């Protein structure tokens, strides 16, 4: 995960302000799968968006990320303990957590090393959830066409290879447990001006990679979108992302499972 840590660490403050949070209905369903007074590991926590959603529901959270800059931008909460650690070397005690949540990050470090760490850290019957979202949708067709072209064509040379797992809703990655059907028909929704949407897009890994190579793709995108956006960008439009993921019960270490 070194590249991810560097990419998102470079935009840590913007990431904290403009990255998405997740549907309340998911968190309620996740909590129903946990015992009383649970301890949850939020792995790849970034600046703590999902950790905060858990803590505000009374859940104790150990939140780890490889990026010190991301953790420095995180919002503090008495129920959250932030810790810099790699996903496959969390520093957690064996059989210590009741759940593991990975929000928009598992594609960076999925694999046997991480799965082994999950099995080691989890108590029997622990719940594991990988969550994320698919490309954004906006009701205005002209805007959607240009945003699709930007995502799929302009940024195509800059998306990291791991991005394909997001486009596949994490299908094909080895899951270390017995899966359950993931909640369906959930959406992330915002009402944003053009400036707010562009600030969010500026946190994308492909945009950051392009900038590091010497080209910022956002001014050209802004110039394309401004005449199409109501009130030349100042109106708040509904922007939606399909919520997706995988979840299930962690199989114990030594079970011979994936």
N, C-alpha and C positions, 0 to 999 in steps of 0.2 A: 504493500500500500504506500510506498514512499512517494510516488507521483501524486496520488490523491492528497496526501498530507501537505505536499508543497503547493499544489494547485489551490486548494481551499484555504490553506493557511494564508496565502497571499491576498485573499479577499475576505478575511475572517470577519471584519466589521460589517461589510456589506452583506455577507452571508447571514450574520445574526439578525440583521434588520429585514432582509427581503426573502429569505427562504420560507417555504410553506410549512404549515402545521397540518395535522391530520384529523380525519373525521371523529367527532365525539362518539359516534356509534361504534366505531372500532374499539376505542379505549374501553367503553362499557363492556363490550363482548370479551375483550382481553382480560379485564378484571374478573369477569365471571369464571374464567378458567384458572384463577389463582386462589391459593388458600388465604385465610385471614392473615392480616399483617404481613403481606409478602415483601420479599426483597427481589428487585428486578435489576438485571444487568442491561443497561442501554449501551450497546457496543457500536462504535463508530458514531458517537453522539453528536459530533460537530459542535455547534454552539448551544446544544441542549434543548431544542424545540420539543422533541418527544419526551425527554426527561421531565420537562416542566409540566406537560400534560399529565404525566403519571403522578408527579408529586402533588399537583393540585387536587388529585383524587385521593390523596392520603397514602400513596405508595412510596416506600423507601426505595431509592435508586442509587446504584453505583454506575456512574456514567464515564465511559472510557473513550478516548480518542488518541490517535497517534500524533495529532497536531497540537502543539502547545499554543499556537496562535488562536486556533479555534476555541480551545478551552478558556483562554484568557478573555474571549468575547462572550462567554456563556453567562446567562443570568443565574445568580446564586439563589438557592432555596434551602431551607434547613433540612429537608428530606433528601437532598441530592448531594452525593459525594463525588466530585469530579476527580478523575485520575488520568494522567497521561500513560497510555499503554497500547501496545499493538494488539490487534484482535486475537491473534493466536498465542499471546502471552499476557493475559489480563492481570495476573497477580492476585486473582481471586482465590480464596480458599476452596478446597475441594468440597463438592456437595454443599454449596453455600447459598445458591440462589434458587428462587422459585419460578423465575421466568427470565427469558432473554428476548429483548426487542432490538431489531436492527432496522433503522429508518433511513431509507434511500441511501444505503451504503454497502449492502452485502455483496454487490457485484465487484467491489474493490478487493475483497479478501476471501470470498467463498472458496471452500476446498477442504481437504482432509485435515489440514493443520487447525483451521478454525473449528471444524466440526468436532475434532478431538477435544479442543479447549471447552467447547460448549458442554460436551458430555461430562468432562471432568468437573466443571464448575456447578453443574445443575444437581439439585436434589431429585430423588425419584419422582416421576410424574410432572416434572417442570414443563412449562409451555414455552415454545419458541415461535416467534413471529418475525418474518421479514416483510416489511411494508415499503411501499413507494407509490409512484404515480406515472402515468403515461403522458405523452405530449399534450399540451394545452389545447383547449377548444374555446372558440369565441363565436358568437352568433353571427356576426357580420361576415358574409362569405368572402368579400374582397380582402378583409384583414386576415381571415383564416388562410387564404391561398398564399399570401405573402409570408405569413408566419411559418406555414408548412415548408415553403421554398427555402426560407432561411434555415430552418431546423434540418431539413433533409438534404439540401444541396449546398448552400453557402458554408455551413458548418461541417459538411461531410468529411473533409480532410482532417478535421480537428477533433472529432469525437474519439476518445480513447476506445480501444478494442473492447474493454469491459462494458461499454455502453450497450452492447447488443443484448446483454442479459436483462437490462431494464426493459428494452423493447419487447422482450419475450416474457415479461412479467415474472422473471427469474426462473422460468421453466428450463429444465436441463441442468441446473445446478444441483449437486448432491445435497439432499436434505437429511439431517441426522435424526430422523424420528418418524413417527407414524403421523401422516398428514391428515388434516381435516379439511372439508370444503371451506374455502376462504369466503368471507362475507361478500356478497355481490351487491351491485348497484349503489355503491357508495362513491361520492364525489368530494373533491376539495373545491371550494368555491370562494372567489374573491370579487370585489367590485373595485376596479383599479382604473386610474388614469393611465395614459400612455407612459408617462414618466415612471410610474410605479411598476408597470409591466417591464419596461426596459431595465429598471434597476434589478428586478428579479432575473431577467435573462442574463444580465451581467455577471451573475454568480455561477452560470453554467460552466462546466469544465471545458467544453469546446471553445467558448468565448475566451476564457482565460488562456488556453493554449495558443489561440490565434494572437492574442495580445502579446504574449511572451515572444512570439515569432515576429512581432513588429507591426501587426495589422489589427486595429480595433474595428470589428465589424458592426458595432452598434450605431455610429453616426449615419452610415448609409441606410441601415434599417429604420432608424428614426425618420430620416428624410422620406422614405417610402411610405411609412405608416401615418405620418402626421396629417397629410391632406385627406386621408381616408377615415381618420378617427374623428368622431363628432367633437365639435368645438375645438378643432385643431389640436386634439390630444388631451384637453382638460376634462372632458366628460368621463365619468366613471362607468365603465362597461363591465358586464359580468364575464369573468374568465373562469373556466372550469378545467379540472384535471381528473381523469378517471383514476380512482384509487385502486391499487392492486397489491397483491402479495401472496405469500404462502405462510401457513402456520400448522402447528401440530404439537404432539407430545414427544419430548426428547427421549430417545432410547438410551438406556444406561451404558456407560463405558464397558467395553468387553462383550457387547451383545453381537458384534460382528456385522452390524448394520452399516449403511453408507454414512 
